Amino acid sequence: MDASRLRRHFVAVMAKHLPPSSSTLRLLDLDGQSGRFLAQSREDLQICHIPASELAERGVKQAAFDAVLAYDLDLSRSQLKSCLRALRQGGRLIALQPRGAASESHWRRLQDQGFVRILIEPALDQLGVLIRGEKPHASADTKARIQSVARADGDALDLAQFSGRYIHLLIQQHPNKPVWKLARGEKIAWRAAAIRRQSTAILLGFSSLPKAVGFMQPAVLAGIISDINKVGKFSVEQARAWEWDIILNPMLDSLCGQQLTFIDIDPALAEAPDE
């Protein structure tokens, strides 16, 4: 396999570790090519390239990025410290070394600089090393963590003007079990949460996974919605082709007293889910 093709495979591995974000993922690219490769398959990226050697002198803004990518770079302690500063809470450093093997030294270097939830593993068929670490959250409250990311997108957005790539729906899946547990001939059915105004059903849509989860938690506690067991992810193009209207990032107060209903949605139309 030639070097360019191998690198694309490695970048695809890195992409699987990008964190859930708002409708636009803010990415700091330290190697200058990983972001460009990702942009060919993802339109929801806001990419900033700063060479790793210039991190200190550039003075990267604190908490400015959801993720930092570093391919084939041996980051120094000071560079790792700059990466941590540049990440928002829960943001991820995702590095890949195309040579070498996973070792405790990789883990220890990230731990020493303050990263948490560290993952060190072979990158691709025992080739190379994937190195991932997160910036700690300031709060242990899961709800507060989700809301801190969800706030990056506004409420009550106009779908026609929405520049994001995906719409997320609250789904009732029946039966609620993975595909590999289905009996022969058994099929999964999806029903998406909506409200009914007179004779019209309007889907509840969300600009990101954190936005959907951030809405669902208080909605369940308030008794407005129940029995949701999945968040489905659909392209904006698909959403705009549906016959139903969509309320994008509805505010919880605006749904009080509304009649909740569910609409059958083909799960085959969904995109791969977020992590």
Secondary structure as UniProt FT lines:
FT   HELIX           3..15
FT   TURN            16..17
FT   STRAND          25..29
FT   HELIX           34..39
FT   TURN            40..41
FT   STRAND          45..49
FT   HELIX           52..54
FT   HELIX           55..58
FT   TURN            62..63
FT   STRAND          65..71
FT   HELIX           77..86
FT   STRAND          87..97
FT   HELIX           104..112
FT   TURN            113..114
FT   STRAND          116..124
FT   TURN            125..126
FT   STRAND          127..134
FT   HELIX           142..150
FT   TURN            151..152
FT   HELIX           159..161
FT   STRAND          166..174
FT   HELIX           179..181
FT   TURN            184..185
FT   STRAND          189..197
FT   TURN            198..199
FT   STRAND          200..206
FT   HELIX           209..221
FT   TURN            222..223
FT   STRAND          230..235
FT   HELIX           236..241
FT   STRAND          245..248
FT   HELIX           252..255
FT   TURN            256..257
FT   STRAND          259..265
FT   HELIX           267..269
//
